[in-house]
Amino acid sequence: VVLAAALVAAATAAAAPKPRVTLITDSVGGSLGWDQAAADAFAQGLDAKLELGPCRRLASSGCPATGGVPPSALDLIRRLGRGVGPNVVIEVGYNDDPHAYAAGIAEVLKALDAAHVRHVFWVTLHASSGVYAETNQLIRTAAARHANVSVIDFDACAAGHADWFGADGVHLSAGGAE
């Protein structure tokens, strides 16, 4: 009986759907688009939807990039609606002014709430410039005010790993993407 219960539990767990996670990025996280090993590592155990946008901004139009101007994270979330899924990772901010970013966070969180997102994972920026440290503080402040927002402190993880970045100190190398 115990063995049968264990087998049923294992079969049920194995049949459980993978959690849906949508990753919304600018060009830094967009490295998952050209590094398959990194994309596979991110997607392991997940039903991952990658929304990679070079030059994406949080709430305003992105800058021109190969393939045109990407929609802002806010516009993308509004377009996807409930299709964004219950879990969203935001890695956007390198192309934003911190003053505009603060208002953008509130708008994005409102749109995510309207899309019935249960959990938001907000990735800090590698603070290779003071402006990125300012943006990181805005992310932390927003997370402290919203129970469904968790900070993924990429800045802390990246400390001491210059080899994770290209010559500009911002965009990821293949090793950094992985």
C-alpha positions, -999 to 999 in steps of 0.1 A, spaced: 0 0 0 28 24 9 46 15 -23 14 20 -43 8 54 -26 44 64 -34 40 54 -70 7 73 -74 23 104 -57 53 102 -80 32 98 -111 10 127 -100 41 149 -94 56 138 -128 23 147 -145 20 181 -129 24 209 -154 56 229 -153 51 264 -139 46 290 -165 72 318 -163 75 347 -188 109 364 -189 108 400 -202 142 415 -210 162 442 -227 194 434 -245 212 422 -214 188 393 -207 183 391 -244 216 371 -245 194 341 -240 183 346 -276 218 338 -289 231 315 -262 211 283 -263 228 268 -233 217 298 -212 182 296 -225 180 259 -217 194 266 -182 167 293 -176 139 271 -189 149 239 -170 118 227 -152 97 256 -165 72 263 -192 92 293 -202 81 321 -225 110 343 -235 102 379 -245 136 392 -254 138 427 -266 170 446 -275 168 482 -264 136 476 -245 125 501 -219 102 496 -190 73 519 -198 83 541 -227 92 531 -263 124 513 -268 153 527 -289 158 515 -324 175 481 -327 179 454 -352 143 445 -362 128 478 -352 118 494 -319 107 468 -293 75 474 -273 80 486 -237 76 460 -210 44 477 -201 30 476 -237 40 439 -240 23 430 -207 -8 448 -217 -8 431 -251 -3 396 -236 -29 401 -208 -35 369 -190 -13 351 -215 17 365 -197 11 337 -171 12 336 -134 49 342 -129 69 370 -146 106 379 -145 114 415 -153 150 422 -165 146 457 -180 162 490 -171 196 495 -187 180 518 -213 158 538 -188 163 570 -170 158 563 -133 133 591 -129 111 576 -156 117 541 -143 102 549 -109 68 557 -124 72 528 -148 75 503 -120 41 514 -107 25 512 -141 40 477 -148 29 463 -115 -6 476 -121 -7 460 -155 7 427 -141 -20 428 -114 -47 433 -141 -32 403 -159 -36 382 -127 1 376 -123 7 360 -90 45 365 -86 69 390 -101 106 384 -99 125 417 -106 161 414 -115 185 441 -104 209 457 -129 247 451 -128 257 485 -113 285 492 -136 274 528 -135 258 549 -107 226 553 -126 221 515 -124 226 516 -87 199 542 -85 175 520 -105 183 490 -82 172 510 -52 139 518 -70 135 480 -76 141 472 -39 118 499 -27 90 487 -50 95 451 -38 93 462 -2 59 476 -9 45 447 -29 42 412 -13 41 395 -47 74 410 -58 108 393 -52 141 408 -60 167 387 -78 199 405 -69 219 400 -101 241 429 -91 253 411 -60 257 378 -79 277 395 -106 301 412 -82 336 400 -88 327 384 -121 340 408 -147 344 378 -170 305 376 -172 305 408 -192 316 420 -226 339 449 -232 312 475 -223 308 460 -188 270 457 -193 261 431 -219 267 395 -210 294 372 -225 284 336 -232 297 326 -198 278 354 -181 246 344 -199 250 308 -187 
